[in-house]
Amino acid sequence: MQHASPALLKQTLPAMKKAARDGELPWSTVALSIDRDLLNDYKKQLYGSQLFMNEAGKPELSPVEDESRLDERRASIGLEPIAAYLRRFEAP
């Protein structure tokens, strides 16, 4: 759903969150859609899952809410630390 239209993503996000609360869907998967939805609304993301390529051609985080607690939020839903996540996007 993360790559669905913004309207469809927004419409299905409550059901995705409920499925995660009920243990039917991993929160780590839902986080990608939560972040995409926030960015679609011109807000800062919560989990740091969304990147863009900067002018130097390197991946960079889209704006994140309260960056000092980012790894704490990521860990709470089973995501790796942001530094490890960003390393996956570095050129070999």
Buried (B, 14 or more C-beta within 10 A) or exposed (E): BBEEEEEEBBEBBEEBBEBBEEEEBEBBBBBBBBBBBBBBEEEBBBBBBBBEEEEEEEBEBBEBBEEEEBBEBBEEBEBBBBEEBBEEEEEE
